Amino acid sequence: MIIESIVSNVDEMEHEEIKKRHIEKVYLESSDLVKRIQRVKTDHGNELGIRLRNPRDLVAGDVLFMDDKNMIVVDVMSDDLLVIQPRTIHEMGTIAHQLGNRHLPAQFEGDEMLVQYDYLVEELLQQLEIPYQREERKVKQAFRHIGHSHD
């Protein structure tokens, strides 16, 4: 089966619609969410080709296939993350500036800044005494590098 478009996302569906279907999952690394063309295998051993027509990243919960009885849903494997919890706007600005200089992509959940684990960033956080934790956590979307050059 070749998947060319996303049917829906489970976050946008009614609970009853989801509950009445058997769910197969495709587990992806967060870095694979940006790939429009890839071959994947469901947790039931079924192979799928993904070739998205629209330039769109996959997101956790995306429904790749759905009929009256079944659905195939994207799930994301846990990433090794630094969960940064700045206490002040000054700490937030300082770490955001440092991460920006390193071109490291970040995501935000509530008051937490999430970056993929990097021992140099961990050392920086320790030096700056900014609270953080290292955690295995699932993210809903890929860490995206933004193209930029210093001209």
C-alpha positions as CSV (number, residue, x, y, z in Angstrom):
1,M,0.0,0.0,0.0
2,I,1.3,3.5,-0.9
3,I,0.1,6.4,1.3
4,E,0.0,9.7,-0.6
5,S,-2.0,11.9,1.9
6,I,-2.9,12.1,5.5
7,V,-6.5,11.1,6.3
8,S,-6.8,13.0,9.6
9,N,-5.2,13.2,13.0
10,V,-6.5,11.3,16.1
11,D,-6.5,14.6,18.0
12,E,-9.2,15.9,15.5
13,M,-11.4,12.8,15.6
14,E,-14.2,11.9,17.9
15,H,-13.3,9.3,20.5
16,E,-16.2,7.0,19.3
17,E,-14.8,7.1,15.7
18,I,-11.4,5.9,17.0
19,K,-12.7,3.3,19.4
20,K,-14.7,1.4,16.8
21,R,-11.6,0.7,14.7
22,H,-8.7,-1.7,15.1
23,I,-5.5,0.5,15.3
24,E,-2.1,-0.4,13.8
25,K,0.8,1.9,14.6
26,V,3.8,3.0,12.6
27,Y,6.6,3.9,15.0
28,L,8.9,6.5,13.7
29,E,12.0,8.3,14.9
30,S,11.3,12.0,15.3
31,S,13.9,12.6,12.5
32,D,11.8,10.5,10.1
33,L,8.7,12.8,10.5
34,V,10.2,15.2,7.9
35,K,10.6,12.5,5.2
36,R,7.9,12.6,2.5
37,I,9.1,9.4,0.9
38,Q,9.9,6.3,3.0
39,R,9.1,2.7,3.5
40,V,7.8,1.7,7.0
41,K,6.4,-1.3,8.8
42,T,3.4,-1.3,11.2
43,D,3.5,-3.0,14.6
44,H,1.5,-5.8,12.9
45,G,4.2,-6.4,10.3
46,N,2.5,-4.8,7.3
47,E,4.7,-2.8,5.0
48,L,3.7,0.6,3.7
49,G,5.2,3.1,1.3
50,I,4.7,6.7,2.3
51,R,5.0,9.2,-0.6
52,L,3.2,12.4,0.4
53,R,2.0,14.6,-2.4
54,N,1.8,17.7,-0.2
55,P,5.0,19.1,1.4
56,R,4.0,18.4,5.0
57,D,5.8,16.9,7.9
58,L,4.2,13.9,9.6
59,V,3.0,14.5,13.2
60,A,2.3,12.0,16.0
61,G,-1.3,10.9,15.7
62,D,-1.5,11.3,11.9
63,V,-3.9,8.7,10.4
64,L,-2.3,7.2,7.3
65,F,-5.1,4.9,6.4
66,M,-8.7,4.4,7.6
67,D,-11.7,2.2,6.6
68,D,-14.7,1.1,8.5
69,K,-12.8,-1.4,10.7
70,N,-9.1,-0.4,10.7
71,M,-6.8,2.6,11.0
72,I,-3.0,3.0,10.7
73,V,-1.6,5.8,12.9
74,V,1.8,7.4,13.2
75,D,3.4,7.2,16.7
76,V,6.8,8.6,17.6
77,M,9.6,6.9,19.5
78,S,11.0,8.6,22.5
79,D,14.0,10.9,22.1
80,D,16.8,11.6,24.5
81,L,16.1,15.2,25.4
82,L,17.3,18.0,27.6
83,V,14.2,19.5,29.2
84,I,15.1,23.1,30.1
85,Q,13.1,24.9,32.7
86,P,14.4,28.6,32.9
87,R,13.2,30.4,36.0
88,T,13.4,33.9,34.7
89,I,13.1,35.7,31.4
90,H,16.9,36.4,31.6
91,E,17.7,32.7,31.9
92,M,15.3,32.0,29.0
93,G,16.9,34.7,26.8
94,T,20.4,33.5,27.7
95,I,19.8,29.9,26.8
96,A,17.8,30.7,23.7
97,H,20.6,32.9,22.5
98,Q,23.2,30.2,23.1
99,L,21.1,27.5,21.4
100,G,20.5,29.9,18.5
101,N,24.2,30.4,18.1
102,R,24.6,26.7,17.8
103,H,21.7,26.4,15.3
104,L,20.0,23.9,17.6
105,P,16.3,23.4,17.0
106,A,14.1,23.6,20.1
107,Q,10.4,22.9,20.9
108,F,8.3,24.2,23.6
109,E,5.8,22.5,25.9
110,G,4.2,24.8,28.4
111,D,7.1,26.5,30.3
112,E,9.7,23.9,29.1
113,M,12.1,24.1,26.3
114,L,13.0,20.8,24.7
115,V,16.2,20.1,22.8
116,Q,17.8,16.9,21.7
117,Y,20.5,15.7,24.0
118,D,23.9,17.2,23.5
119,Y,26.6,16.9,26.1
120,L,28.0,20.4,25.2
121,V,24.5,21.9,25.9
122,E,24.3,20.0,29.1
123,E,27.7,21.4,30.2
124,L,26.5,24.9,29.2
125,L,23.3,24.5,31.3
126,Q,25.4,23.4,34.3
127,Q,27.8,26.4,33.9
128,L,24.8,28.8,33.6
129,E,23.0,27.1,36.5
130,I,19.8,26.9,34.5
131,P,17.5,24.1,35.7
132,Y,17.1,21.1,33.3
133,Q,16.5,17.4,33.3
134,R,17.6,14.7,30.8
135,E,14.6,12.6,29.8
136,E,13.4,10.1,27.3
137,R,10.2,11.7,26.0
138,K,8.1,11.6,22.9
139,V,7.7,14.7,20.8
140,K,4.8,15.3,18.5
141,Q,6.8,16.8,15.7
142,A,10.3,16.7,14.3
143,F,13.1,18.9,15.5
144,R,13.5,21.1,12.5
145,H,16.6,22.9,11.5
146,I,15.9,26.3,10.0
147,G,18.1,27.2,7.1
148,H,20.2,30.3,7.8
149,S,23.6,31.6,6.9
150,H,25.7,34.4,8.4
151,D,26.2,36.6,5.3
